[in-house]
Amino acid sequence: MKDVLLIAAFALAGAVCAGAAGAVALRLLRHRSVAVSLTVVAAVTVTAMLAGTLAVAWAMFLSPHDLSVVTLVVAMAAVVSLATALALGRWVVARGRDLALAAREFGEGGSFSAPAGRATAELAAVTRELATTSARLAASRERERALEASRRELVAWISHDLRTPLAGLRAMAEALEDGVAAEPARYHRRIRTEVERLDAMVGDLFELSRIHAGALELVPCRLSLRDLAADALLGADPLARERGVRLHGDDIAHAPVDVDGKEMTRVLANLLVNAIRHTPADGTVAVRVDRRADTAVLSVTDGCGGIPEEDLPKVFDTGWRGNPARTPPAGAGLGLAIVRGIVEAHAGRARVHNVPGGCRFEVTLPLARAQA
């Protein structure tokens, strides 16, 4: 037992010396390639084994012939180990170099394409993460291009919509100033109407800018969607009567939600006005409120005839108006964009889909916590 402990002590001493030397070498070469590090690790392993073996051999007073045989065997093992480590390191370095080139092309604005050939688990994980990041950046660039296009269209439409009433206001003001207006009171009423239209347009722009800037301050309180929908139906009834559209609001369930009453009233008003304007005379606009699990769903169904499938993803985009038949006589295509911004600020979701004879806008909101 004593001899075994002595042999273990000599082997441990030799291995510790080799390991310490390897640790120093790894620290000095830590900025070199993986191939160098793998070679150092293999060399440390072989050297530790050689040092331990030689220490035990000297302690056991082996013959020179036996000592040379042991040394030769360990040396051959060291050569094979170092060659294997070097080959493995060169392969890992090659895979890393290919990944670096692919990442460089990705960083220069292109899309990431995984390098050919198999790689280690770590490099494969990095490749997957880069591919995921590339897909996200491509989607982000696409959204940025779409937003930029919508901004340009919005500026063009706003310029057109502002120019028309301003030209009319200028003409009426000049007529009143020159005293050629046959009915000044009618001109005054028309001027007031155009000013109110411009004020509503500027108000929509201001609201949308607050939403995009994240400056929309909500004051939530416990309300029922039934009450909000009833108030919105009463407010939209004059416009519906003027256009000969019937309002239907019998399927409205009680759904308590924590929302900003003023902002949510604007959402419902925008949806109802949008539905009434796009529904032909003698058509029906239906409002419905349902409870689904821990959410409340408010839907507004119109009789517009449906929206083309390719346009459905763009309905809530800033400035979208669709085809000329769906272009309202006033506004700049901001109403639905405001709807989506306010709903998302309430941790909800706004979407639209076609139904027979028209389309349905749905607003999904979380139920009040005490009722969820």
N, C-alpha and C positions, 0 to 999 in steps of 0.2 A: 504493500500500500504506500509505503514511503517512497519507493522508486517511481510509482505512478505519479504521485504528487510532484516529485522532483522533475520528471519529464514534462508534466503539464506546466510547471513554473517556467522552465527553459523555453518551451514552445510559446507560452504567453509573452514572455519577455521579448523574444525575437519578433513576434507578430506585432506587439505594441510599438516597437521601434520602427518597423516598416510602415505601420499605419500612421504614426506621427509624421514620418517623412512624406508619406503620400498626402496627408492633410495639408502640409506646408506647400507641397507642389500644386495641389488643387487650388489653394488660395492664391498662389502666384499666377496661375494660369486660368483664373476664373473668367477672364474676359476673352479667352480664346474660343475656338469652335467646339462643338459637341464631340467631334472626333478626337480631339486632344484630351478632353475630359474622360471619355470612355477608355482611351488608351492608358491614361494615368490610373484609372480605377482598376483596369485589368493588371497593370504593372504592380500596383499595390497588393492586389490579391496574390499574385504569383510570388512577389518578393516576401510577403508575410509568410507564405507557406515555405519558401526556401529558407528564410531566416529561422523559422521555427524548427525545420527539419535539420538544418546544419547545427543549430544550437544543441538539439537533442543528440545528434550524431557525435559532436565533440564531447558532450558530457558522457556519452556511453563509450568513448574511446574506440570508435570503429576503426577498422583498418583503412589505410589510404585507398585501397582498391574499392572497398565498400562505400567509402565517402565519395569517391569520384563517380561511382555508379549512381548514388543517390543524387548528387549534384547534376549529373547529365540528364537524369529523368526529369528533375524539376526544371532544368533549363529548356528541355524540349517542350514541356508543358507551358513554360513561359512564352516560348516563341509562338506556339499555336494560339495561346490566349491573346497575345498582343496582336497577332495578325487578324484574328477574328474580331477583336474589339475595333481595330482600325477599319476593317471592312464595314462593320456595322455602323461606325461613326460616319464614314464617308457616305453611306446610304442615307442615314438620317440627315446629314448636312445637305445632300442633294435634294431630298424632299423638302427640307426647310427653305432651300434656295428657290425652288419652284414656287412654293407658297408665298415667299417674299415678292417674287416677280408678279404673281397674280394679284397680290395685295397692292403693289405699286400701281398696276394698271387700274385697279379698282379706285385707288385714291386719286387718280388723275381725272376722274369724272366718268369712267367707263363702268361697265357692269362686271361683277366678279364671276369668274369661271374657274371652277376647281381644277387644279393641275391633274394631269393624267397619272395613273399609277397609284399603288397602295401606299399608305403612310401609317405611321404609328397612331395609337389611339389618341394621344394628345394632339398631334398634328391634325388628325381627322376631326377632332372636336373643334379645333380652331377654324378649320375649313368650313365646317357646318355653321359656326357662328358668323363667319365672314359672309357666307352665302345668305344667311338670314338677314344680316345687316344690309347687304346689297339689295335684297328684295324690298326691305323697308325704305331704303333711300330712293329706290326707283319709284315706289308708290308715292313717296313724299314729293319727289320731283314732278311726278305727274299731277298730283294735287296742286302743287305750286303753279304749274303751267295753266291748269284749269282756273285757279283763282285769279291769276294774272289776266287770262282771257276774259273772265267775268268782270274784272275791274275795268278793263278797257271798254267792254260793252256797256257797263254801267255808266261810265263817264260819257259815252256817246249818247246813250238814251237820256240821261239826266240833262245833258246839254240840249237835246231836242225838246224834251218835255218842259224845260225852263224857258227856252226861246219862244215857244208858241204862246203861252199865257203872257209873257213879258211883252211880246209884240202887240198882243191885243190890248194890254193895259196901256201901252204907249199910245196906241191909236185912239183909244177912248179918252185918255187924258188930253191929247191934243185936240180932239173934237170938243171936249168940254171947255178947254182953254180958249179955243177960237170961237166958241158960241154957236157952233153949227150942229150941236146935238139936239135932235128934235124932242127927245124925251130924256132929260138929264137924270130923272129918278131911275129909269131903266138902266142907264149907263152906270149909275152908282151901285145898283144892285149887282150888275154884272162884274164890276170891279171888285166888290166885296166877295163875290163867289170865287173869282180867280185868286184873290189874296188868300182866301181860306184854303184853296187847293194848293197853292205854293207853300203855305204854312204847314199843311199836312205832309207834303213831300219833304220839306226840311226837317220836320219832326221825325219822319221815318229814317232819314239819313243820320240824324243825331243818335237815334236809338240803335241803329245798326253799328255805328262807330263805337258806341259804348259797349256793345256786345263783343265786337271784335277786339277791342282793347282790354277786355276783361274788367271793365269798370262798372258793370251792371250790378248795382247794389240791391239785393233782395231783402224784403222785410216779410218773412214767412209768418203765417198764422194759420190756425186750424179752420178750414173751410170745407164745405161740401160741394163736390162738382155738380150736384143737382141744382143747388142755388146759383152757382156761376152760370150753368147752361141756361137756366130759366131767365136770368137777367140778360144774357147775351141774345136769347131769342126775342125778348121784348124789345131790345135795342135795335135788332135787325128787322123787325116786323115792318116798319114804314118802307124800307128799301124793297123788301119782298113784295109788299102790296103794289108799289110803284111798278115793279117789273112783272107782276102777275105770277109770282112764284109762291107756292105753298110751303109753309114751314111745318115740319112734323117733329114733335119732341115728346112723345108719349113713353118711349123706352129709356127712361133716365133713372138709373138706380142711385141710391144714396152711397156716396163714396167719399169719406173724409180724407183730405190731403192737407199737407203743410206746404202752402204756396203763398207767393206774393199776390194778393187779390188783384191789385191794379195791373200787374204784368200779365197774369193769367187771363184777366178780362180782355186784354188786348189780343192775346192769342186767339181766344174764342171769336172775338169780333172780326179779326183778320180772316179766319177760316170761314166764317159765315158769309162775310161780304164777298170773298173769293168764290164761294159756292153759288151764291145768288147771282153774281154777275155772269157766271159761266153756264147757268141753267136757263134753258129757253122758257118763254112764257108758258104758263099752265104746267110747268114742271114742279118737282118736289125736292126740297132739301130736308134731309132727316138728321137729327142729332140724337145720339145714343150714348149712354154711359153704362159700362159694365165693370164688374169686379172680377179679376182673374188672379187667384192666389193672393199674393201680397202686392198687387198692382191694380191701379184703376185705369181703364181705357175709355177715352172720350173719342167718338168718331163723328165725322161730318160727311154725309154722303150726298153727292149732287147728281144732276142729270146732264152733265156736260157732254156725254157721248164717249168719254174715255180719253186717256192720254196715250200717245204712241209709246210702245214699250221702250224704245231707245231714249225717250225723254224722261222716263220715270226717275232715273238716278239724278237728274239735274233739276227736278222741280223745286227743291229747297235751296238751290244755288242763288247767290246774290245776282240780281238783275235778270233772272230767267223769266221769260214771258211766254214761251212756247210759240206756236204759230200765230199769225195775225188774228185768227178767229178767236183765240183765247186771250188776246191783248185787251186789258181793261181800258176804258176811256180816260182814266186818270191813274196816277201812280207810276212807279218806275220798276216794278217787279221786285219790290223789297218786302212785301208783306209776308210771304212764306219763309224768306230768309230770317226775318225777325221772329217768326213762329218757332223755327228750329232753334235759334239762339236762346230764346227765353226758356223753351222746354228743356234743352240740354243744361241750362244753368240751374234748373230744378232737379237735375239728375234723372231726367226723363228721356224719352225718345219720340221723335216725330217721323212718320213714314206715310207713304201713299201707295195704293194699289188700285187697279181697275176692278170694277164690278159691272154686272150687266147694265148697260145704259148710262154709265157714268164712272165716277171714281170715288174712293173713300179715303179721307185723310184721318189718320189715327194718331192720337197723342196718348202716350203711356207714361203714367206718373206713379211713383211709389205711394202706397197708402200711408196714412198717418201711423206713426210707430205704435201707438197704443191700440190701433185697430188691425195692424198687419198680422 
